[in-house]
Amino acid sequence: MPELPEMETLRRDLDREVGGKRIKTIDAPGRSAFSRMPKKQVLERLDGVKISSADRRGLLLTLKLDSGELLVIDVRESGGMRKTTPKEETAKGTQVVISFTQGGQLRLIDPEGNMNVWVATPEELLEQEPVLTELGLDPVVEPISWTTFGHLLLSRAQTVKQFLTDPTAVVGIGPVYSDEIIWQSGLRHDRETNQLTSQEMRRLYRAVVETLHDGAKHRGTTLADGNYHDLAGKPGGYQDMLQVYERAGEACRRCRGTIAKVRYSKSHVFMCPDCQV
């Protein structure tokens, strides 16, 4: 599933490419994207409205409409989107095609049918997704201080891995960036956050901020499954900078030890047993 840097890349692309455009027509060849709201209602509420800007609430993308409502897009595990011309061939799994009065289209695509698309007021969205009121720090859109981060670590009896992947602590971190952040900090994934030294907390803080900003700067990570692409259909660039994720058996670039894939909870982590302590 796309994580924070990928979703922030798509948000920036949407803000630049469709912000200020008015919807001319909407076609919805797919049906699976409308489990949250009937297709007819979505199409009626989008008819003729203007998109003013793109925002992100955690990993949800929201397009602000001049009607006062939001077009909410939850790409989930397999969804994506493309800004295209009307003449371009329609990709398999296209769920929604939004055409603009100034030309061009925004196509929402999900061959596996997991994506959700609906329209809501800001108040309705908070009622529908109460988790949004509990979201934690979002280092990509708002600066976080070392002291705020340190207090948060001390207040939780969680492992470092659990902390990083808990959206009420830090928004939008999953298996890829959590493993990279933990490696960058030189810590083990199973260390308790409230047992870290001040120096270790500072290293983790720096790793969170730098890794997420670098991930967004390089426009996200496209893994071997090829699921994630930006709005132009191009892959991200951060996969070339991964230090541990999916590098089991390869040499650690910091200490020349061997990267291991270790079982943890119901999943696994990629780490270097020699230099993560």
Sequence and secondary structure as in RCSB ss.txt:
>XXXX:A:sequence
MPELPEMETLRRDLDREVGGKRIKTIDAPGRSAFSRMPKKQVLERLDGVKISSADRRGLLLTLKLDSGELLVIDV
RESGGMRKTTPKEETAKGTQVVISFTQGGQLRLIDPEGNMNVWVATPEELLEQEPVLTELGLDPVVEPISWTTFG
HLLLSRAQTVKQFLTDPTAVVGIGPVYSDEIIWQSGLRHDRETNQLTSQEMRRLYRAVVETLHDGAKHRGTTLAD
GNYHDLAGKPGGYQDMLQVYERAGEACRRCRGTIAKVRYSKSHVFMCPDCQV
>XXXX:A:secstr
   HHHHHHHHHHHHHHTTT BEEEEE   SGGGSSS HHHHHHHHTT BEEEEEEETTEEEEEETTS EEEEE 
TTT EEEEE TTS   TTEEEEEEETTS EEEEE TTS  EEEEE HHHHHHH GGGGG  B TTTS   HHHHH
HHHHT   BHHHHHT TTTBTT  HHHHHHHHHHHT  TTSBGGG  HHHHHHHHHHHHHHHHHHHHTT    TT
     TTS   SGGGG SSTT TTSB TTT  B EEEEETTEEEEE TTT  
